[in-house]
Amino acid sequence: MSKGKSWHQGLNFECHKCGHCCTFPGGTVFATEREFQRIAEHLNLSFEEFLDTYTDDMDGYVSLISKPAGPCIFYDNGCTIYEIRPTQCRTYPFWDHIVKSPRKWEEEAKTCKGINRGKRWFNKEIKALLKNMDQKWMPARGQSG
């Protein structure tokens, strides 16, 4: 996470479940094996059936597939797995490329109605939220992690 001056006063964000982060074309959602297992359990599918139906290998890791128009496979006028969504989804918009400068944060605010609204997140809280991003994403099948 960036340590620029923009963090000293904190950042406001509250998810409005608008779907912006779920619907941009080319979005890739990586997750840990445990996160994928939790989604499979939620859907009452075996882990293998879940992987075969809802994931693909991308850039050496397993990723959720997207619908043909770009949204995440689990987006349908809202996230259908919101309570168990992967860490990558839960940590938006606190991703490095967004929070690295006030200008990037404000650019993202033009398309995400939760940015600059709601709860004030301070550096310590954001770091705690992002600590799970250090977990290993599930390697593509046939590769070792």
SULUR-V210051 format. One record per residue. N is the residue number from 1. RES is the residue in one small letter. PHI is phi in radians with two decimals (999 if undefined). NEAR is the number of other C-alpha atoms within 12 Angstrom. Layout:
[[N	RES	PHI	NEAR] [N	RES	PHI	NEAR]]
This chain:
[[1	m	999	26] [2	s	-1.18	22] [3	k	-2.12	19] [4	g	-1.22	16] [5	k	-1.07	14] [6	s	-1.07	23] [7	w	-1.44	25] [8	h	-1.06	16] [9	q	-1.71	15] [10	g	1.49	27] [11	l	-2.30	31] [12	n	-1.59	28] [13	f	-2.81	28] [14	e	-2.53	23] [15	c	-1.11	27] [16	h	-1.81	21] [17	k	0.96	26] [18	c	-1.34	21] [19	g	1.58	26] [20	h	-0.93	29] [21	c	-1.28	35] [22	c	-1.72	39] [23	t	-2.02	29] [24	f	-1.26	21] [25	p	-1.05	18] [26	g	1.37	19] [27	g	-1.15	24] [28	t	-2.14	29] [29	v	-2.00	40] [30	f	-1.64	36] [31	a	-2.70	37] [32	t	-1.40	28] [33	e	-1.04	29] [34	r	-1.10	20] [35	e	-1.12	33] [36	f	-1.14	36] [37	q	-1.09	26] [38	r	-1.11	23] [39	i	-1.16	31] [40	a	-1.03	26] [41	e	-1.07	19] [42	h	-1.05	19] [43	l	-1.55	20] [44	n	0.99	13] [45	l	-2.09	18] [46	s	-1.19	18] [47	f	-1.04	22] [48	e	-1.12	18] [49	e	-1.11	17] [50	f	-1.04	26] [51	l	-1.03	29] [52	d	-1.16	19] [53	t	-1.57	20] [54	y	-2.03	28] [55	t	-2.31	34] [56	d	-2.57	25] [57	d	-1.52	24] [58	m	-2.55	23] [59	d	0.94	16] [60	g	1.53	18] [61	y	-2.31	25] [62	v	-1.52	32] [63	s	-2.28	35] [64	l	-1.11	41] [65	i	-1.39	30] [66	s	-1.95	27] [67	k	-1.21	21] [68	p	-0.94	13] [69	a	-1.44	15] [70	g	2.02	23] [71	p	-1.15	26] [72	c	-0.97	36] [73	i	-1.01	29] [74	f	-1.70	29] [75	y	-1.73	27] [76	d	-2.59	19] [77	n	0.95	17] [78	g	2.40	22] [79	c	-1.35	26] [80	t	-1.40	19] [81	i	-2.18	26] [82	y	-0.86	24] [83	e	-1.18	16] [84	i	-2.14	23] [85	r	-1.05	32] [86	p	-1.09	35] [87	t	-0.93	31] [88	q	-0.97	32] [89	c	-1.28	36] [90	r	-1.17	30] [91	t	-1.61	30] [92	y	-1.15	34] [93	p	-1.74	38] [94	f	-1.50	41] [95	w	-1.35	26] [96	d	-0.87	22] [97	h	-1.18	17] [98	i	-1.60	24] [99	v	-1.60	33] [100	k	-1.20	22] [101	s	-2.69	22] [102	p	-1.00	25] [103	r	-1.11	15] [104	k	-1.12	21] [105	w	-1.04	30] [106	e	-1.20	23] [107	e	-1.07	19] [108	e	-1.16	26] [109	a	-1.10	27] [110	k	-1.17	14] [111	t	-2.03	21] [112	c	-2.01	28] [113	k	-1.30	23] [114	g	-1.54	28] [115	i	-1.28	34] [116	n	1.24	25] [117	r	-2.36	17] [118	g	1.32	15] [119	k	-1.01	17] [120	r	-1.56	20] [121	w	-1.77	26] [122	f	-1.70	20] [123	n	-0.84	24] [124	k	-1.09	18] [125	e	-1.18	19] [126	i	-1.15	31] [127	k	-1.06	23] [128	a	-1.11	17] [129	l	-1.12	23] [130	l	-1.39	25] [131	k	-1.01	19] [132	n	-1.24	20] [133	m	-1.19	25] [134	d	-1.36	16] [135	q	-1.15	19] [136	k	-1.39	22] [137	w	-1.15	31] [138	m	-1.18	31] [139	p	-1.15	24] [140	a	-0.96	24] [141	r	-1.04	21] [142	g	1.64	11] [143	q	-2.02	14] [144	s	-1.77	12] [145	g	-1.54	15]]
